[in-house]
Amino acid sequence: MSLAEGLVRSEDGVTRCWWGDGDLAYRAYHDDEWGMPVTDDVRLFEKLSLEGFQAGLSWLTILRKREAFRRAFAGFDFTRVARFGPRDVERLLGDASIVRHRGKIESTISNARRALDIVEEQGSLAAFVWRFEPDAAARPRRMTREALFELTQTDASRSLARELKRRGWTFVGPTTVYAFMQAMGLVNDHLEGCIARRRVDDARASLTRPVA
């Protein structure tokens, strides 16, 4: 039986979204992480930060540097990153294991401070982010490759990006924010027939959504 467009059957016999095939690090990320719902504040902040660093680069580049980023940014514990100062910026600019971009480094530090404001107001970053989970009626009836290509940004991602920017966040445009929503499980954008789609659906169905 032929596979639907956008699906591939890898040499391990597993059917995946086309983008999750090939590089083993990418394959593991596709199978075990992408789309699984996340409510941990540190992981949410990490992903927002790394999506900002990815701008202009491939996600595989960032994925390969993720452990280095974690070491450089105190595990993305935003209570610690918020205390970074000019000397930390210079330290990070000298760290060849990460993406050395002053604007993105300074943005991550500033966003950490804005994250603390959200936690003080909402109780958690997760409670704030999950308010923007789109209604099922706003989603494609079937997730095909064609449907996915039309989802570079959505009303929900534009709303979340707009609210983050209003609160002083930077490097959080609607396309960046939608990639974040895909990865953190606010939506399930694995294609129909992909091994991970059912797994993500089950995790989302059993999830207790965080509230303020």
SULNOR-V554732 format. One record per helix or strand. SS is the DSSP state (hx for helix, st for strand). FROM is the first residue (numbers start at 1). TO is the last residue. Records with the same first field share a line. If there is no record, write none. Layout:
SS->FROM-TO  FROM-TO
This chain:
st->7-9  15-17
hx->18-20  24-32  41-54  59-64  66-72  74-76  78-81  86-93  102-122  125-132  136-138  145-149  155-166  174-183  195-206
